[in-house]
Amino acid sequence: MAEINKNTRPRILLCVVGLLLSTIAGVMTARWVTLPLLRLNEAAKDIAARKFDRAFAVSRLDRVGELAQSSTRWHLN
């Protein structure tokens, strides 16, 4: 039992560190996904309110980036 008790504290510490790191990675990933969508949403609201003087930039290579590029082209025309 002494050997098991000796290893318990480092294992708990490793689990806590792993939990913290995975939580931080999850939050950063969520921000990476949602921040461009929030910017695009604000720009869409501006366009709906006929406020065409605000520029926005979303530099991504996925569908969100394509949508932002098409909105930017429409916004500038």
PDB file with one MODEL, atoms N, CA, C and O in Angstrom:
MODEL        1
ATOM      1  N   MET A   1       0.822  -1.204   0.000  1.00  0.00           N
ATOM      2  CA  MET A   1       0.000   0.000   0.000  1.00  0.00           C
ATOM      3  C   MET A   1       0.860   1.260   0.000  1.00  0.00           C
ATOM      4  O   MET A   1       0.448   2.286  -0.541  1.00  0.00           O
ATOM      5  N   ALA A   2       2.029   1.198   0.589  1.00  0.00           N
ATOM      6  CA  ALA A   2       2.885   2.377   0.656  1.00  0.00           C
ATOM      7  C   ALA A   2       3.300   2.817  -0.740  1.00  0.00           C
ATOM      8  O   ALA A   2       3.370   4.013  -1.026  1.00  0.00           O
ATOM      9  N   GLU A   3       3.575   1.855  -1.603  1.00  0.00           N
ATOM     10  CA  GLU A   3       3.969   2.185  -2.977  1.00  0.00           C
ATOM     11  C   GLU A   3       2.806   2.826  -3.741  1.00  0.00           C
ATOM     12  O   GLU A   3       3.006   3.774  -4.500  1.00  0.00           O
ATOM     13  N   ILE A   4       1.620   2.319  -3.542  1.00  0.00           N
ATOM     14  CA  ILE A   4       0.431   2.882  -4.213  1.00  0.00           C
ATOM     15  C   ILE A   4       0.181   4.303  -3.705  1.00  0.00           C
ATOM     16  O   ILE A   4      -0.059   5.214  -4.498  1.00  0.00           O
ATOM     17  N   ASN A   5       0.238   4.489  -2.403  1.00  0.00           N
ATOM     18  CA  ASN A   5       0.024   5.822  -1.840  1.00  0.00           C
ATOM     19  C   ASN A   5       1.101   6.812  -2.295  1.00  0.00           C
ATOM     20  O   ASN A   5       0.829   8.001  -2.456  1.00  0.00           O
ATOM     21  N   LYS A   6       2.298   6.322  -2.496  1.00  0.00           N
ATOM     22  CA  LYS A   6       3.398   7.171  -2.937  1.00  0.00           C
ATOM     23  C   LYS A   6       3.151   7.676  -4.358  1.00  0.00           C
ATOM     24  O   LYS A   6       3.509   8.810  -4.676  1.00  0.00           O
ATOM     25  N   ASN A   7       2.548   6.857  -5.213  1.00  0.00           N
ATOM     26  CA  ASN A   7       2.298   7.229  -6.602  1.00  0.00           C
ATOM     27  C   ASN A   7       0.984   7.977  -6.809  1.00  0.00           C
ATOM     28  O   ASN A   7       0.754   8.524  -7.887  1.00  0.00           O
ATOM     29  N   THR A   8       0.138   8.009  -5.818  1.00  0.00           N
ATOM     30  CA  THR A   8      -1.185   8.633  -5.981  1.00  0.00           C
ATOM     31  C   THR A   8      -1.084  10.142  -6.205  1.00  0.00           C
ATOM     32  O   THR A   8      -1.738  10.670  -7.104  1.00  0.00           O
ATOM     33  N   ARG A   9      -0.298  10.829  -5.428  1.00  0.00           N
ATOM     34  CA  ARG A   9      -0.203  12.289  -5.538  1.00  0.00           C
ATOM     35  C   ARG A   9       0.322  12.730  -6.915  1.00  0.00           C
ATOM     36  O   ARG A   9      -0.280  13.622  -7.514  1.00  0.00           O
ATOM     37  N   PRO A  10       1.409  12.156  -7.447  1.00  0.00           N
ATOM     38  CA  PRO A  10       1.849  12.565  -8.791  1.00  0.00           C
ATOM     39  C   PRO A  10       0.815  12.277  -9.885  1.00  0.00           C
ATOM     40  O   PRO A  10       0.675  13.052 -10.832  1.00  0.00           O
ATOM     41  N   ARG A  11       0.104  11.177  -9.753  1.00  0.00           N
ATOM     42  CA  ARG A  11      -0.920  10.853 -10.755  1.00  0.00           C
ATOM     43  C   ARG A  11      -2.073  11.841 -10.702  1.00  0.00           C
ATOM     44  O   ARG A  11      -2.578  12.258 -11.744  1.00  0.00           O
ATOM     45  N   ILE A  12      -2.490  12.217  -9.517  1.00  0.00           N
ATOM     46  CA  ILE A  12      -3.557  13.216  -9.383  1.00  0.00           C
ATOM     47  C   ILE A  12      -3.090  14.549  -9.957  1.00  0.00           C
ATOM     48  O   ILE A  12      -3.843  15.230 -10.653  1.00  0.00           O
ATOM     49  N   LEU A  13      -1.847  14.918  -9.664  1.00  0.00           N
ATOM     50  CA  LEU A  13      -1.295  16.163 -10.192  1.00  0.00           C
ATOM     51  C   LEU A  13      -1.255  16.133 -11.721  1.00  0.00           C
ATOM     52  O   LEU A  13      -1.606  17.121 -12.365  1.00  0.00           O
ATOM     53  N   LEU A  14      -0.831  15.011 -12.305  1.00  0.00           N
ATOM     54  CA  LEU A  14      -0.812  14.881 -13.762  1.00  0.00           C
ATOM     55  C   LEU A  14      -2.217  14.964 -14.355  1.00  0.00           C
ATOM     56  O   LEU A  14      -2.409  15.553 -15.419  1.00  0.00           O
ATOM     57  N   CYS A  15      -3.178  14.388 -13.683  1.00  0.00           N
ATOM     58  CA  CYS A  15      -4.567  14.464 -14.157  1.00  0.00           C
ATOM     59  C   CYS A  15      -5.079  15.899 -14.121  1.00  0.00           C
ATOM     60  O   CYS A  15      -5.753  16.334 -15.055  1.00  0.00           O
ATOM     61  N   VAL A  16      -4.773  16.633 -13.069  1.00  0.00           N
ATOM     62  CA  VAL A  16      -5.204  18.022 -12.961  1.00  0.00           C
ATOM     63  C   VAL A  16      -4.538  18.874 -14.039  1.00  0.00           C
ATOM     64  O   VAL A  16      -5.194  19.706 -14.666  1.00  0.00           O
ATOM     65  N   VAL A  17      -3.244  18.672 -14.254  1.00  0.00           N
ATOM     66  CA  VAL A  17      -2.530  19.415 -15.294  1.00  0.00           C
ATOM     67  C   VAL A  17      -3.114  19.079 -16.670  1.00  0.00           C
ATOM     68  O   VAL A  17      -3.311  19.975 -17.491  1.00  0.00           O
ATOM     69  N   GLY A  18      -3.386  17.823 -16.922  1.00  0.00           N
ATOM     70  CA  GLY A  18      -3.999  17.423 -18.192  1.00  0.00           C
ATOM     71  C   GLY A  18      -5.377  18.035 -18.386  1.00  0.00           C
ATOM     72  O   GLY A  18      -5.727  18.461 -19.486  1.00  0.00           O
ATOM     73  N   LEU A  19      -6.152  18.077 -17.314  1.00  0.00           N
ATOM     74  CA  LEU A  19      -7.477  18.694 -17.385  1.00  0.00           C
ATOM     75  C   LEU A  19      -7.368  20.180 -17.695  1.00  0.00           C
ATOM     76  O   LEU A  19      -8.117  20.698 -18.522  1.00  0.00           O
ATOM     77  N   LEU A  20      -6.444  20.865 -17.039  1.00  0.00           N
ATOM     78  CA  LEU A  20      -6.254  22.296 -17.295  1.00  0.00           C
ATOM     79  C   LEU A  20      -5.802  22.554 -18.730  1.00  0.00           C
ATOM     80  O   LEU A  20      -6.319  23.453 -19.394  1.00  0.00           O
ATOM     81  N   LEU A  21      -4.844  21.772 -19.204  1.00  0.00           N
ATOM     82  CA  LEU A  21      -4.363  21.956 -20.570  1.00  0.00           C
ATOM     83  C   LEU A  21      -5.451  21.679 -21.599  1.00  0.00           C
ATOM     84  O   LEU A  21      -5.573  22.410 -22.581  1.00  0.00           O
ATOM     85  N   SER A  22      -6.229  20.648 -21.388  1.00  0.00           N
ATOM     86  CA  SER A  22      -7.294  20.341 -22.346  1.00  0.00           C
ATOM     87  C   SER A  22      -8.401  21.397 -22.289  1.00  0.00           C
ATOM     88  O   SER A  22      -9.005  21.707 -23.316  1.00  0.00           O
ATOM     89  N   THR A  23      -8.672  21.947 -21.120  1.00  0.00           N
ATOM     90  CA  THR A  23      -9.659  23.019 -21.002  1.00  0.00           C
ATOM     91  C   THR A  23      -9.180  24.267 -21.737  1.00  0.00           C
ATOM     92  O   THR A  23      -9.950  24.897 -22.462  1.00  0.00           O
ATOM     93  N   ILE A  24      -7.923  24.620 -21.555  1.00  0.00           N
ATOM     94  CA  ILE A  24      -7.362  25.778 -22.249  1.00  0.00           C
ATOM     95  C   ILE A  24      -7.400  25.568 -23.761  1.00  0.00           C
ATOM     96  O   ILE A  24      -7.763  26.479 -24.504  1.00  0.00           O
ATOM     97  N   ALA A  25      -7.031  24.383 -24.214  1.00  0.00           N
ATOM     98  CA  ALA A  25      -7.071  24.088 -25.645  1.00  0.00           C
ATOM     99  C   ALA A  25      -8.500  24.153 -26.181  1.00  0.00           C
ATOM    100  O   ALA A  25      -8.717  24.639 -27.291  1.00  0.00           O
ATOM    101  N   GLY A  26      -9.460  23.681 -25.424  1.00  0.00           N
ATOM    102  CA  GLY A  26     -10.865  23.736 -25.831  1.00  0.00           C
ATOM    103  C   GLY A  26     -11.382  25.159 -25.943  1.00  0.00           C
ATOM    104  O   GLY A  26     -12.095  25.493 -26.889  1.00  0.00           O
ATOM    105  N   VAL A  27     -11.025  25.996 -24.981  1.00  0.00           N
ATOM    106  CA  VAL A  27     -11.450  27.403 -25.014  1.00  0.00           C
ATOM    107  C   VAL A  27     -10.824  28.118 -26.201  1.00  0.00           C
ATOM    108  O   VAL A  27     -11.496  28.884 -26.892  1.00  0.00           O
ATOM    109  N   MET A  28      -9.547  27.873 -26.438  1.00  0.00           N
ATOM    110  CA  MET A  28      -8.878  28.524 -27.571  1.00  0.00           C
ATOM    111  C   MET A  28      -9.477  28.064 -28.901  1.00  0.00           C
ATOM    112  O   MET A  28      -9.644  28.876 -29.812  1.00  0.00           O
ATOM    113  N   THR A  29      -9.798  26.799 -29.024  1.00  0.00           N
ATOM    114  CA  THR A  29     -10.416  26.288 -30.236  1.00  0.00           C
ATOM    115  C   THR A  29     -11.807  26.884 -30.438  1.00  0.00           C
ATOM    116  O   THR A  29     -12.178  27.240 -31.556  1.00  0.00           O
ATOM    117  N   ALA A  30     -12.566  26.989 -29.365  1.00  0.00           N
ATOM    118  CA  ALA A  30     -13.900  27.581 -29.458  1.00  0.00           C
ATOM    119  C   ALA A  30     -13.820  29.037 -29.895  1.00  0.00           C
ATOM    120  O   ALA A  30     -14.626  29.482 -30.711  1.00  0.00           O
ATOM    121  N   ARG A  31     -12.854  29.784 -29.361  1.00  0.00           N
ATOM    122  CA  ARG A  31     -12.680  31.186 -29.776  1.00  0.00           C
ATOM    123  C   ARG A  31     -12.267  31.269 -31.237  1.00  0.00           C
ATOM    124  O   ARG A  31     -12.731  32.153 -31.957  1.00  0.00           O
ATOM    125  N   TRP A  32     -11.409  30.369 -31.686  1.00  0.00           N
ATOM    126  CA  TRP A  32     -10.950  30.359 -33.073  1.00  0.00           C
ATOM    127  C   TRP A  32     -12.126  30.130 -34.021  1.00  0.00           C
ATOM    128  O   TRP A  32     -12.165  30.685 -35.119  1.00  0.00           O
ATOM    129  N   VAL A  33     -13.078  29.314 -33.591  1.00  0.00           N
ATOM    130  CA  VAL A  33     -14.229  29.013 -34.429  1.00  0.00           C
ATOM    131  C   VAL A  33     -15.271  30.132 -34.360  1.00  0.00           C
ATOM    132  O   VAL A  33     -15.821  30.520 -35.390  1.00  0.00           O
ATOM    133  N   THR A  34     -15.548  30.650 -33.173  1.00  0.00           N
ATOM    134  CA  THR A  34     -16.668  31.575 -33.018  1.00  0.00           C
ATOM    135  C   THR A  34     -16.335  33.027 -33.311  1.00  0.00           C
ATOM    136  O   THR A  34     -17.222  33.767 -33.738  1.00  0.00           O
ATOM    137  N   LEU A  35     -15.121  33.467 -33.105  1.00  0.00           N
ATOM    138  CA  LEU A  35     -14.790  34.876 -33.302  1.00  0.00           C
ATOM    139  C   LEU A  35     -15.042  35.340 -34.737  1.00  0.00           C
ATOM    140  O   LEU A  35     -15.659  36.390 -34.915  1.00  0.00           O
ATOM    141  N   PRO A  36     -14.598  34.615 -35.771  1.00  0.00           N
ATOM    142  CA  PRO A  36     -14.931  35.059 -37.133  1.00  0.00           C
ATOM    143  C   PRO A  36     -16.431  35.060 -37.408  1.00  0.00           C
ATOM    144  O   PRO A  36     -16.928  35.913 -38.143  1.00  0.00           O
ATOM    145  N   LEU A  37     -17.147  34.111 -36.824  1.00  0.00           N
ATOM    146  CA  LEU A  37     -18.591  34.086 -37.017  1.00  0.00           C
ATOM    147  C   LEU A  37     -19.257  35.289 -36.357  1.00  0.00           C
ATOM    148  O   LEU A  37     -20.209  35.846 -36.904  1.00  0.00           O
ATOM    149  N   LEU A  38     -18.771  35.690 -35.200  1.00  0.00           N
ATOM    150  CA  LEU A  38     -19.311  36.880 -34.547  1.00  0.00           C
ATOM    151  C   LEU A  38     -19.033  38.134 -35.367  1.00  0.00           C
ATOM    152  O   LEU A  38     -19.905  38.994 -35.496  1.00  0.00           O
ATOM    153  N   ARG A  39     -17.831  38.247 -35.921  1.00  0.00           N
ATOM    154  CA  ARG A  39     -17.506  39.394 -36.774  1.00  0.00           C
ATOM    155  C   ARG A  39     -18.389  39.418 -38.021  1.00  0.00           C
ATOM    156  O   ARG A  39     -18.879  40.471 -38.430  1.00  0.00           O
ATOM    157  N   LEU A  40     -18.579  38.258 -38.607  1.00  0.00           N
ATOM    158  CA  LEU A  40     -19.411  38.167 -39.794  1.00  0.00           C
ATOM    159  C   LEU A  40     -20.863  38.504 -39.462  1.00  0.00           C
ATOM    160  O   LEU A  40     -21.549  39.135 -40.266  1.00  0.00           O
ATOM    161  N   ASN A  41     -21.324  38.101 -38.318  1.00  0.00           N
ATOM    162  CA  ASN A  41     -22.672  38.423 -37.871  1.00  0.00           C
ATOM    163  C   ASN A  41     -22.843  39.929 -37.700  1.00  0.00           C
ATOM    164  O   ASN A  41     -23.862  40.487 -38.107  1.00  0.00           O
ATOM    165  N   GLU A  42     -21.859  40.585 -37.103  1.00  0.00           N
ATOM    166  CA  GLU A  42     -21.920  42.042 -36.944  1.00  0.00           C
ATOM    167  C   GLU A  42     -21.957  42.732 -38.301  1.00  0.00           C
ATOM    168  O   GLU A  42     -22.710  43.686 -38.492  1.00  0.00           O
ATOM    169  N   ALA A  43     -21.152  42.258 -39.236  1.00  0.00           N
ATOM    170  CA  ALA A  43     -21.131  42.848 -40.576  1.00  0.00           C
ATOM    171  C   ALA A  43     -22.469  42.632 -41.279  1.00  0.00           C
ATOM    172  O   ALA A  43     -22.951  43.531 -41.968  1.00  0.00           O
ATOM    173  N   ALA A  44     -23.067  41.472 -41.121  1.00  0.00           N
ATOM    174  CA  ALA A  44     -24.368  41.203 -41.740  1.00  0.00           C
ATOM    175  C   ALA A  44     -25.437  42.122 -41.150  1.00  0.00           C
ATOM    176  O   ALA A  44     -26.309  42.603 -41.874  1.00  0.00           O
ATOM    177  N   LYS A  45     -25.375  42.364 -39.853  1.00  0.00           N
ATOM    178  CA  LYS A  45     -26.324  43.292 -39.234  1.00  0.00           C
ATOM    179  C   LYS A  45     -26.130  44.706 -39.769  1.00  0.00           C
ATOM    180  O   LYS A  45     -27.102  45.424 -40.001  1.00  0.00           O
ATOM    181  N   ASP A  46     -24.871  45.107 -39.965  1.00  0.00           N
ATOM    182  CA  ASP A  46     -24.600  46.428 -40.531  1.00  0.00           C
ATOM    183  C   ASP A  46     -25.145  46.541 -41.949  1.00  0.00           C
ATOM    184  O   ASP A  46     -25.725  47.564 -42.312  1.00  0.00           O
ATOM    185  N   ILE A  47     -24.964  45.503 -42.744  1.00  0.00           N
ATOM    186  CA  ILE A  47     -25.468  45.512 -44.113  1.00  0.00           C
ATOM    187  C   ILE A  47     -26.992  45.577 -44.095  1.00  0.00           C
ATOM    188  O   ILE A  47     -27.590  46.306 -44.886  1.00  0.00           O
ATOM    189  N   ALA A  48     -27.623  44.818 -43.199  1.00  0.00           N
ATOM    190  CA  ALA A  48     -29.084  44.844 -43.099  1.00  0.00           C
ATOM    191  C   ALA A  48     -29.583  46.222 -42.686  1.00  0.00           C
ATOM    192  O   ALA A  48     -30.664  46.640 -43.103  1.00  0.00           O
ATOM    193  N   ALA A  49     -28.806  46.933 -41.869  1.00  0.00           N
ATOM    194  CA  ALA A  49     -29.180  48.276 -41.427  1.00  0.00           C
ATOM    195  C   ALA A  49     -28.713  49.346 -42.414  1.00  0.00           C
ATOM    196  O   ALA A  49     -28.804  50.541 -42.133  1.00  0.00           O
ATOM    197  N   ARG A  50     -28.208  48.905 -43.581  1.00  0.00           N
ATOM    198  CA  ARG A  50     -27.734  49.794 -44.643  1.00  0.00           C
ATOM    199  C   ARG A  50     -26.577  50.683 -44.188  1.00  0.00           C
ATOM    200  O   ARG A  50     -26.462  51.835 -44.607  1.00  0.00           O
ATOM    201  N   LYS A  51     -25.734  50.138 -43.335  1.00  0.00           N
ATOM    202  CA  LYS A  51     -24.505  50.818 -42.913  1.00  0.00           C
ATOM    203  C   LYS A  51     -23.352  50.173 -43.685  1.00  0.00           C
ATOM    204  O   LYS A  51     -22.850  49.113 -43.311  1.00  0.00           O
ATOM    205  N   PHE A  52     -22.950  50.829 -44.756  1.00  0.00           N
ATOM    206  CA  PHE A  52     -21.953  50.239 -45.646  1.00  0.00           C
ATOM    207  C   PHE A  52     -20.556  50.799 -45.428  1.00  0.00           C
ATOM    208  O   PHE A  52     -19.656  50.508 -46.216  1.00  0.00           O
ATOM    209  N   ASP A  53     -20.352  51.581 -44.400  1.00  0.00           N
ATOM    210  CA  ASP A  53     -19.055  52.226 -44.212  1.00  0.00           C
ATOM    211  C   ASP A  53     -18.090  51.422 -43.346  1.00  0.00           C
ATOM    212  O   ASP A  53     -16.947  51.838 -43.159  1.00  0.00           O
ATOM    213  N   ARG A  54     -18.510  50.318 -42.831  1.00  0.00           N
ATOM    214  CA  ARG A  54     -17.667  49.520 -41.938  1.00  0.00           C
ATOM    215  C   ARG A  54     -17.022  48.369 -42.694  1.00  0.00           C
ATOM    216  O   ARG A  54     -17.711  47.579 -43.340  1.00  0.00           O
ATOM    217  N   ALA A  55     -15.715  48.277 -42.614  1.00  0.00           N
ATOM    218  CA  ALA A  55     -14.992  47.169 -43.249  1.00  0.00           C
ATOM    219  C   ALA A  55     -14.698  46.094 -42.207  1.00  0.00           C
ATOM    220  O   ALA A  55     -14.569  46.387 -41.019  1.00  0.00           O
ATOM    221  N   PHE A  56     -14.596  44.871 -42.657  1.00  0.00           N
ATOM    222  CA  PHE A  56     -14.253  43.768 -41.761  1.00  0.00           C
ATOM    223  C   PHE A  56     -13.355  42.800 -42.502  1.00  0.00           C
ATOM    224  O   PHE A  56     -13.367  42.730 -43.731  1.00  0.00           O
ATOM    225  N   ALA A  57     -12.589  42.067 -41.748  1.00  0.00           N
ATOM    226  CA  ALA A  57     -11.658  41.113 -42.350  1.00  0.00           C
ATOM    227  C   ALA A  57     -11.706  39.793 -41.602  1.00  0.00           C
ATOM    228  O   ALA A  57     -11.562  39.751 -40.380  1.00  0.00           O
ATOM    229  N   VAL A  58     -11.907  38.739 -42.333  1.00  0.00           N
ATOM    230  CA  VAL A  58     -11.834  37.380 -41.798  1.00  0.00           C
ATOM    231  C   VAL A  58     -10.923  36.616 -42.735  1.00  0.00           C
ATOM    232  O   VAL A  58     -11.258  36.401 -43.900  1.00  0.00           O
ATOM    233  N   SER A  59      -9.784  36.210 -42.235  1.00  0.00           N
ATOM    234  CA  SER A  59      -8.814  35.525 -43.096  1.00  0.00           C
ATOM    235  C   SER A  59      -8.759  34.048 -42.735  1.00  0.00           C
ATOM    236  O   SER A  59      -7.959  33.622 -41.902  1.00  0.00           O
ATOM    237  N   ARG A  60      -9.613  33.290 -43.370  1.00  0.00           N
ATOM    238  CA  ARG A  60      -9.631  31.847 -43.182  1.00  0.00           C
ATOM    239  C   ARG A  60      -9.814  31.189 -44.524  1.00  0.00           C
ATOM    240  O   ARG A  60     -10.268  31.823 -45.477  1.00  0.00           O
ATOM    241  N   LEU A  61      -9.467  29.932 -44.607  1.00  0.00           N
ATOM    242  CA  LEU A  61      -9.543  29.215 -45.870  1.00  0.00           C
ATOM    243  C   LEU A  61     -10.727  28.245 -45.928  1.00  0.00           C
ATOM    244  O   LEU A  61     -10.844  27.476 -46.881  1.00  0.00           O
ATOM    245  N   ASP A  62     -11.591  28.273 -44.937  1.00  0.00           N
ATOM    246  CA  ASP A  62     -12.717  27.347 -44.917  1.00  0.00           C
ATOM    247  C   ASP A  62     -13.984  28.063 -45.393  1.00  0.00           C
ATOM    248  O   ASP A  62     -13.898  29.123 -46.012  1.00  0.00           O
ATOM    249  N   ARG A  63     -15.126  27.506 -45.117  1.00  0.00           N
ATOM    250  CA  ARG A  63     -16.406  28.067 -45.568  1.00  0.00           C
ATOM    251  C   ARG A  63     -16.667  29.442 -44.963  1.00  0.00           C
ATOM    252  O   ARG A  63     -17.250  30.306 -45.618  1.00  0.00           O
ATOM    253  N   VAL A  64     -16.246  29.647 -43.734  1.00  0.00           N
ATOM    254  CA  VAL A  64     -16.419  30.966 -43.100  1.00  0.00           C
ATOM    255  C   VAL A  64     -15.624  32.013 -43.859  1.00  0.00           C
ATOM    256  O   VAL A  64     -16.111  33.122 -44.077  1.00  0.00           O
ATOM    257  N   GLY A  65     -14.418  31.678 -44.260  1.00  0.00           N
ATOM    258  CA  GLY A  65     -13.604  32.597 -45.042  1.00  0.00           C
ATOM    259  C   GLY A  65     -14.222  32.896 -46.391  1.00  0.00           C
ATOM    260  O   GLY A  65     -14.183  34.037 -46.852  1.00  0.00           O
ATOM    261  N   GLU A  66     -14.799  31.876 -47.038  1.00  0.00           N
ATOM    262  CA  GLU A  66     -15.469  32.091 -48.318  1.00  0.00           C
ATOM    263  C   GLU A  66     -16.666  33.017 -48.157  1.00  0.00           C
ATOM    264  O   GLU A  66     -16.893  33.904 -48.980  1.00  0.00           O
ATOM    265  N   LEU A  67     -17.422  32.805 -47.099  1.00  0.00           N
ATOM    266  CA  LEU A  67     -18.577  33.655 -46.842  1.00  0.00           C
ATOM    267  C   LEU A  67     -18.148  35.094 -46.559  1.00  0.00           C
ATOM    268  O   LEU A  67     -18.782  36.043 -47.019  1.00  0.00           O
ATOM    269  N   ALA A  68     -17.081  35.241 -45.809  1.00  0.00           N
ATOM    270  CA  ALA A  68     -16.568  36.586 -45.517  1.00  0.00           C
ATOM    271  C   ALA A  68     -16.076  37.267 -46.789  1.00  0.00           C
ATOM    272  O   ALA A  68     -16.307  38.461 -46.978  1.00  0.00           O
ATOM    273  N   GLN A  69     -15.405  36.526 -47.661  1.00  0.00           N
ATOM    274  CA  GLN A  69     -14.925  37.104 -48.911  1.00  0.00           C
ATOM    275  C   GLN A  69     -16.091  37.534 -49.800  1.00  0.00           C
ATOM    276  O   GLN A  69     -16.046  38.606 -50.403  1.00  0.00           O
ATOM    277  N   SER A  70     -17.109  36.726 -49.882  1.00  0.00           N
ATOM    278  CA  SER A  70     -18.259  37.103 -50.715  1.00  0.00           C
ATOM    279  C   SER A  70     -18.991  38.293 -50.109  1.00  0.00           C
ATOM    280  O   SER A  70     -19.481  39.148 -50.846  1.00  0.00           O
ATOM    281  N   SER A  71     -19.074  38.364 -48.805  1.00  0.00           N
ATOM    282  CA  SER A  71     -19.705  39.514 -48.154  1.00  0.00           C
ATOM    283  C   SER A  71     -18.882  40.763 -48.366  1.00  0.00           C
ATOM    284  O   SER A  71     -19.438  41.845 -48.556  1.00  0.00           O
ATOM    285  N   THR A  72     -17.567  40.634 -48.335  1.00  0.00           N
ATOM    286  CA  THR A  72     -16.690  41.781 -48.550  1.00  0.00           C
ATOM    287  C   THR A  72     -16.853  42.290 -49.976  1.00  0.00           C
ATOM    288  O   THR A  72     -16.922  43.501 -50.185  1.00  0.00           O
ATOM    289  N   ARG A  73     -16.914  41.411 -50.946  1.00  0.00           N
ATOM    290  CA  ARG A  73     -17.090  41.824 -52.330  1.00  0.00           C
ATOM    291  C   ARG A  73     -18.417  42.537 -52.511  1.00  0.00           C
ATOM    292  O   ARG A  73     -18.480  43.551 -53.205  1.00  0.00           O
ATOM    293  N   TRP A  74     -19.492  42.020 -51.893  1.00  0.00           N
ATOM    294  CA  TRP A  74     -20.791  42.659 -51.998  1.00  0.00           C
ATOM    295  C   TRP A  74     -20.756  43.988 -51.268  1.00  0.00           C
ATOM    296  O   TRP A  74     -21.337  44.973 -51.724  1.00  0.00           O
ATOM    297  N   HIS A  75     -20.076  44.011 -50.140  1.00  0.00           N
ATOM    298  CA  HIS A  75     -19.996  45.213 -49.317  1.00  0.00           C
ATOM    299  C   HIS A  75     -19.287  46.334 -50.056  1.00  0.00           C
ATOM    300  O   HIS A  75     -19.674  47.496 -49.930  1.00  0.00           O
ATOM    301  N   LEU A  76     -18.251  46.005 -50.830  1.00  0.00           N
ATOM    302  CA  LEU A  76     -17.474  47.028 -51.522  1.00  0.00           C
ATOM    303  C   LEU A  76     -18.142  47.517 -52.793  1.00  0.00           C
ATOM    304  O   LEU A  76     -17.833  48.609 -53.270  1.00  0.00           O
ATOM    305  N   ASN A  77     -19.050  46.731 -53.349  1.00  0.00           N
ATOM    306  CA  ASN A  77     -19.710  47.128 -54.609  1.00  0.00           C
ATOM    307  C   ASN A  77     -20.863  48.056 -54.380  1.00  0.00           C
ATOM    308  O   ASN A  77     -21.517  48.477 -55.334  1.00  0.00           O
TER     309      ASN A  77
ENDMDL
END
